[in-house]
Amino acid sequence: MRVTHVITRLIVGGAQENTITSVLGLRAKPGLEVDLISGPSTGPEGSLESVFADQPGALKILPELVRPVHPWKDFLALQKLTRIFRETKPDLVHTHSGKAGILGRLAARRARVPIIVHTIHGPSFGKFQDNLSNFIFTAAERYAGRFADHFVTVADAMRDQYLAAGIGRPEQYTRIFSGFALEPFLAARNDPLLRSRYGLKPEDIVIGKIARLFELKGHDDLFAVAPEVVKANPAIRFLLVGDGEWRGRFEQMARNSGLEKHFIFAGLVPPTEVPALVGIMDLLVHLSWREGLPRALPQALAAAKPVIAYDCDGAKEICVDNETGFLVRPGHTNRLAQSILELANQPALRERLGRRGQAFVHENFSAQKMVDELHALYQRLARTKGERSTGG
């Protein structure tokens, strides 16, 4: 079976890491030929394209496939994707992300690709944007959804949102958790040398946040509660991992609040360095207003670090309130501050929630489990397609 994945860009991010792990894992499966088409990875978020340096033929960059709406480039990308599919004749096209998801499905349909699969990593529509944008993106997803044989979701919440919007049928959806290499996180430790490198003392309580420094990621709410939290517990430090266009804005907010010493900007780090940084955290907060199932949550729990998350999209499927962490209503900053202080002040509670979360992640989030489930899905779809074509 020949399989081609398509994604808009390979910046440092959860959807991109999921796609890369899937492609590399599936390439090791007998009987599969798997490659990936991506648009160019530009911007302060960094690039993951180098992962394919020792995988000749695995990655093709399509310059016209860009994230912003660009009618001319979008037309060219559609034409080129269609031509590539007609020439390479994949048995299955698997699309990811918004732009590539729409153009890739349309191109696959035009090229008469037998099976089309789309992964919903996060919602393209919702309360996080204005009514006009919601209307446009919902209409686009409904249209492209007609050409998908099956949808993979990283959380049941994505299935429910898309079905409510009239996209697909329940039997067309399969949830496959976004797996990753667990071992580095399971082995993560509170390294005093790494702490000192970031100016952290052994007695500091480190609140971690792993996210792009951009809108909808919830950094503003963290800065809003920081003065109250630090006043109640001066040992608290915030370790922000990631970069983005809003970094200067957040650095200024730290200065304006007089809390420069309490905010550490680690910047963009390679995915291989994330486990070590999680190891020096005492807990992790994830305050995104839009995300399928935040990858940072299972990563933190794999290292037995409890989490605090906004109750958005699929977060509650891993951040189980009072079981693996605390779930907070989006924008409810009073409860956010209380949750941070409760975990910061109670080491035994952190240990209990973290260990429960670690057991859950160990069972459900291995990269191999994700790849095996994708492979099984491909085989099932191929069998079903074959039975239909023969009238079975």
Helices and strands as residue ranges (DSSP letters): E 2-7, H 14-27, E 33-38, G 49-52, E 59-61, H 71-88, E 92-96, H 98-110, E 115-120, H 131-145, E 150-153, H 156-164, G 170-172, E 173-175, H 183-186, H 192-197, E 205-210, H 219-232, E 236-241, H 247-256, G 260-262, E 263-267, G 271-273, H 274-279, E 283-286, H 296-302, E 307-310, G 315-317, E 325-328, H 333-344, H 347-364, H 367-389
